[in-house]
């Protein structure tokens, strides 16, 4: 599987009630903070950010909008 990269669109894999986020919410990787740790920005349909937080790679799934070959 390819490494996540900045501006990848991702889906949250777990509920984070302390941040009012639920599994499946979609965000964007905006910064690499450390190996396997990324800052993810969650925005509404009008582009307003409602949450920004650091997530480990195992807490999100990179979404693909194009055909991709399975590894």
C-alpha positions in Angstrom: 0.0 0.0 0.0 1.3 3.5 -0.9 2.2 5.9 1.9 -0.3 8.6 2.6 0.6 12.0 1.2 -0.3 15.6 1.8 -3.8 16.5 0.4 -5.0 12.9 0.4 -8.6 12.6 1.2 -9.2 10.3 4.1 -12.0 8.7 6.1 -11.9 8.4 9.9 -11.9 4.7 11.1 -13.0 5.3 14.6 -15.3 7.5 16.7 -13.6 10.4 18.5 -16.4 11.6 20.7 -14.1 14.0 22.6 -13.6 15.9 19.3 -17.3 15.4 18.1 -16.1 13.2 15.2 -17.5 9.9 14.1 -16.3 6.9 12.1 -16.6 7.7 8.3 -16.2 11.5 8.5 -14.0 12.7 5.7 -10.9 14.9 6.1 -7.8 16.0 4.3 -4.2 15.4 5.2 -2.6 18.8 5.6 0.7 18.1 7.3 3.1 15.2 8.1 4.0 15.5 11.8 6.1 12.4 12.2 6.5 9.0 10.7 2.9 7.7 10.4 1.3 10.7 12.0 -0.6 13.4 10.1 -2.5 16.5 10.8 -6.0 16.1 9.4 -8.4 18.9 8.6 -12.2 18.3 8.6 -14.3 20.9 6.8 -18.0 21.3 6.1 -19.5 21.6 2.6 -18.8 25.4 2.6 -15.1 24.8 3.3 -15.2 25.9 6.9 -12.9 23.9 9.1 -14.6 22.4 12.1 -11.8 20.1 13.4 -8.0 19.8 13.0 -6.1 17.1 14.8 -3.2 14.7 14.6 -4.1 11.2 13.6 -2.0 8.0 13.4 -2.0 6.2 10.0 -4.1 3.4 11.5 -6.9 5.8 12.4 -7.8 6.7 8.8 -8.3 5.2 5.4 -7.0 7.0 2.3 -9.9 7.3 -0.2 -9.3 6.8 -3.9 -11.3 8.6 -6.7 -9.6 6.8 -9.5 -9.0 3.2 -10.5 -6.1 1.8 -8.5 -4.5 -1.6 -8.7 -4.6 -3.8 -5.6 -1.2 -4.5 -4.0 
